[in-house]
């Protein structure tokens, strides 16, 4: 069992780097569920889930179990990067749609 | 030859489980996302950015200064929900936080008045301000906006003797949000010279006074997020629904067609005349509110299949007026990106140790 507390640093037990529970502070379902989706879409991951330990504490336990001896931080890092890329693409697409809509409105008004 | 209601090609079972949420009479099926790699033999569900970019699109349906309706197609519910949650609770705004009451002789208690003042939306671009540093009581020009409310109710000397109308008898007896005046601190007068900072709406009634009562209040506005207090939420509300899909499994004619039309929201089903017979046809399933009324009628329930498209989200964002709704969505997406970057930096720094 490895717990990585983002405030206290890595506390490794030494045995298996493929099964890690990350404790993400100041987070809730917003990042938890979306990150879980991105990590699950990866081929290396055997299990991925998150839980909110207690509703009064704003932290989540995010668990990743990998197959093939891949260290668990790898799918996590990849998931965060991919989520960031998705957000960037959504942002670009949204801004493009809004400006297209605006120019359409102006054409209609003229 | 079959005329009449067009029958949609039935999807193969697997495609239906992957792409549709089925609304049944007593339950809702296929709710959760199941297209993860390894679940479906023959499908490659691994994350592929190019495939996502090809399938993803956003269509703006309606937009004005306070509300925005747009479609987000080709994304998973986890991400759409994350955007919705961020719009509600994590996009920052400015709102009244400290209320310094120098004089309040009105009938409204201090704390009630302070609560009401906090909920008033303040038109100031929160991106131009910083969060107040912890432990700072006074506030600086970069993180605080100062507003003043100084009003006294007096008797109107020009009122007629027998009048009973308070609007005629008293001056300043209704305190509105337009009476809140901005008091610039430091260099704010130069920096925000053209942006008139103050409440978004001037006609919010704060308190009622009678002659002799007065209010002398100074307010400090700070930057905050909805998670801390709902007054900081920039949206009146932000919500999404999935695109409904109604397919007719058999031709519905005659008076059954009329009844079928009444089971759905207006504009969803139209009754057409085909060679003397009236036949029902699905015209616009987007307008339906999915009340599943049709499933309450035994003769109609097998004629229709009610479903929702799992990756088509119809977002509705209503702004309180502080920021334009499209700006709000842009900021919400940036907040999610910032969260990811923060954890990537943490990972990088712990790896170095």
Interface residues (C-beta under 8 A of the other chain):
Chain A: X4 X6 X9 X10 X24 X27 X29 X30 X31 X33 X34 X35 X36 X37 X38 X40 X41 X42 X43 X73 X76 X77 X80 X81 X82 X83 X84 X85 X86 X87 X88 X89 X90 X91 X93 X94 X95 X97 X98 X100 X101 X102 X105
Chain B: X33 X36 X37 X38 X45 X46 X47 X49 X52 X53 X56 X57 X58 X59 X60 X63 X70 X72 X75 X76 X78 X79 X81 X82 X83 X85 X86 X90 X326 X329 X330 X333 X334 X336 X337 X339 X340 X341 X343 X344 X346 X347 X350 X351 X353
